[in-house]
Amino acid sequence: MTYLTDTAPGSGARRPARAWLATDAPALSLDGDWRFRLLSGAPGTPGAAGVLPAGEEPEAVARVDFDDSHWGSIPVPSHWVLEGDGAFGRPIYTNVQLPIPLDPPFVPDANPTGDYRRRFELPGGFDGAEAVVLRFDGVESRYKVWLNGVEIGVGSGSRLAQEFDVTEQLQPGENLLVVRVHQWSAASYVEDQDQWWLPGIFRSVTLQARPHGGIDDVWVRAGYRDGRGTVEVETRGAAFPVRLRIPELGVDRTWATAAEVAPIDIAQVEPWSAERPRLYDATVSNAAETVTLRLGFRTVEIRGDQFLVNGRKVLFHGVNRHETHPDRGRVFDEEFARADLAQMKQFNVNAIRTSHYPPHPRLLDLADELGFWVILECDLETHAFSRSGASTLSWTGNPSADPAWRDAYLDRIERTVERDKNHPSIVMWSLGNEAGTGSNLAEMAAWVHDRDPERPVHYEGDHAGAYTDVYSRMYATVPETRSIGDDGDDSLLLDCSAAESARQRSKPFLQCEYVHAMGNGPGAIDQYEDIVDRHPRLHGGFVWEWRDHGIRTRTPDGQEYYAYGGDFGETVHDGNFVMDGMVLSDGTPSPSLFEWKHVVAPVRIAFEGGEVVIDNRQHSADLSAFAVRWSHSVDGRSAADGSLELPASVPAGEAVRLPAPTVVTDAPGEHWLTVDIALAEATAWAPAGHVVATAQTALGRPVGPPAWSRGRRVAGSMTAPDARSPFEGLTQLAGRPVDGPQAELWRAPTDNDLSGNFTGQGGFGSYDLVDPWSNRGQGEPSPSSAELWQKAGLDRLVPRVEAAAADGSHRRTRYAAADSRESVLLDESWSRDGEAAVLRATLTPVGDGGIHWPRIGVRFDLPSTVDRAEWFGAGERESYPDSIRSAHVGRYSASIDDLVVPYARPQESGHRSGLREMVLWEAGSPWLKVEAAPDHLDRRPGFTLRRHTTAEVTAAAHPHELPESDRVYLWFDAAQNGLGSRACGPDVWPDHILRPEQRTLTLRFTPLR
């Protein structure tokens, strides 16, 4: 079984790579139920596929008379570890680690191996075919194929199509196809992508008849410039004459010989773009076969440091997209994929990087149809070689620089490009991801440049820019990104000489990964976008990533949850690092996705001098697809609404000024004007009225602090229902038992809070409170924020009453932790205001101030019957200092369980900013009204309402592990720390770091029954 350790791309009757085509040539789908068994992978003969039944020869399974009657069955396509309720093994998740020893090209003797058998009848339409092709669109990992007992060949490249010529082995009537799939092979070392290891035949298997003289391959290049189109046709194996038809454009051209084939000029076409994905149906045919295509006319080019499509600069507001489904893994589901892409469009995503392999080919058809700029990435990553020892970056033994792997690298990029070359959505080829650098990658780039000179080549690991066309980075900080965009900056770029830096600065720049969306986050999306707006060289980037990869799982008692690394007993794993999308595993958009939508909107709204400025930031489309609506609210309640008339045409790159609506602002309260840009008509991805962009501005004079907060009116003894003693604290509010307030500085750490990060990829040296980027890339990873907070004891504060008034109107409590100097003083001052109780709570830090804090606020413990909140503030979703641009002032309502996001690993969630007032509901009716006053700097508090304490949330690894709750907990925060992207990128920007300082909360509690 030496083929398992062979670094070659494959062997046997392999056919050359070609496009995935819609053809009228006969085909037979072999999808469906196959006979299946899993060889356990127990140690045996070196390189063997586990333990065979006693007496069975190694390849007896391929014999026609082999008895498989005792086997089970499995659907194809599928992953065997997701079938059979665990009977066929379990998924494994790693990021940089390998689940097998780093010992290339060898693999363990314990190598789970799936044997598949399928009997099928050969259709009559295959009679007389010149050749019959057996096509596998995706098999993980290496596999061997037999037909009717004859070995056909070996396939490799899990996410790449492979075709075999089976003409000689087919027979009329019944045929037997046998496939042996190995989980581990030499190919595993170059497929170390950050994802689940999911073996099996997971894409379709088809048998295709190739007619004599048929069109074996075709590439139709459709170019565009200044309203005119050009078409070039390249065919392979086609018998002439060959005919091209594009009925809608009146094109009908026949070439009698290959020598006659020439470009066709078309006087007038509509261009294809991600905004207006105009497609034209076309056919290429001859006497033997007709191939159908959908053409998009567009031209890709780089001019200086500008990346252009159809002569206009492209800004990538993109996401990295893995193929992932909570039940099916990487098995393609077209309905699911279409909904996935429609959701992207609804949230203003305009680009996709296919991380880190070509997706199912139908996904690219959908990208053509719906409109996305696509960076199509090769199936290649060798990330495990980046480490020798625990953390040192070395790339020792990396296949990218090893000549033994050259053919495999070239084979992978050839199959990538050839399969998908006809797609207008693909505007750039990517060699792969996190595979270091080396001659094999350079040769891949040279092959692409020769085969497809129009589309640029991308690869982030080419730091010196030796063989790629764009400058790409991952997780560059805000200052770094600014310096890259600044013409006047001559500092050296990452790992580059002065000459290499100059070369890179002459190219378009993009971030192929940035703002890591793991758990609650990311922050600073707006800061990156503001820089991109100001620097022409910058072309945006791709969020890591689109969707969490959780696998739908159930506990023994039936509770559903989404599993991540370690949940299947893996020997090594990378935990919940696979849960880093802006969409949760079940498709729920996270609050960060709403923030993203707002920040990168293709149409921007500003308010200037009594006018509404509508800025068209689209690539090429005018504003004719949109309508403008406005609404006027007073204290969050609707007062008036209407629409604004857009001019007939506002071209891309231009702005229009519209008179702001005239509204009456005499009534007391906060007046707000909100303007929405919405779709005027339905599209393929959203209904009419879908809001694309929105903005809000305050009207009239600022509202001052409420009268009840302007003075401290101590009312003497607090009587029922607000009775309290100097040492017991609050015991009741509005007739119900309540505990608090108690100072709270801890928050259940977000994934960003927990990360110490790593050097060389947005990493840090020692932590610096003033400038967390000051030591980037120096030394070992710095402590995580959570580690710093825990060391200071912020998660275990205990109270000590220092002073209390006899009448209960005032109390001072010190909150401190064992073996820590960090503490905070909480001064409570209570007063009466009619039926209401007013609390003025001042929190004063005591200590050396050497760390930042997660939050500064107070907590109340409420009855478990509290079930709903209505509030007037900045909402409607959770927001934090560096993720608040999409939070608009208004009135909102939600049940308590909808106030917290069910992140795959429970963490800080649910903070709503800018609170004015809220009403708590208990058992279905209003119970308590709470009003919040701004402090002397007009800063308003936020609130969080959830069923579990920070300690309970911190301790849980999954939502279902949270305990049954007998209370509801309400936090009022004077401030929260920002979110950042530190799980795999920059920490919180200094402006949004919560430094210890005295803060005051002023709250008014009014019973409602």
Helices and strands as residue ranges (DSSP letters): G 2-5, E 11-12, E 22-23, E 27-29, E 32-39, G 60-62, E 72-76, G 80-82, G 84-86, E 92-94, E 113-121, G 124-126, E 131-136, E 139-140, E 142-147, E 150-155, E 162-165, E 174-182, G 186-190, E 195-197, E 200-201, E 205-210, E 217-225, E 228-236, E 242-246, G 247-249, E 251-255, G 258-260, E 264-266, E 280-285, E 290-295, E 300-303, E 306-309, E 312-313, E 316-320, H 334-346, E 351-353, H 361-370, E 373-377, G 383-386, G 399-401, G 403-405, H 406-420, E 426-430, H 439-451, E 457-458, E 471-474, H 478-485, H 498-505, E 509-514, H 525-534, E 538-543, E 551-554, E 560-563, G 575-578, H 591-599, E 603-608, E 611-616, E 626-634, E 637-644, E 655-659, E 671-679, E 691-699, G 707-709, E 724-725, E 729-733, E 736-744, H 751-754, H 785-791, E 798-804, E 810-816, E 823-833, E 836-846, E 855-863, E 866-875, E 888-895, G 896-898, E 913-922, E 925-933, E 942-946, H 950-955, G 959-961, E 967-976, G 990-992, E 999-1007
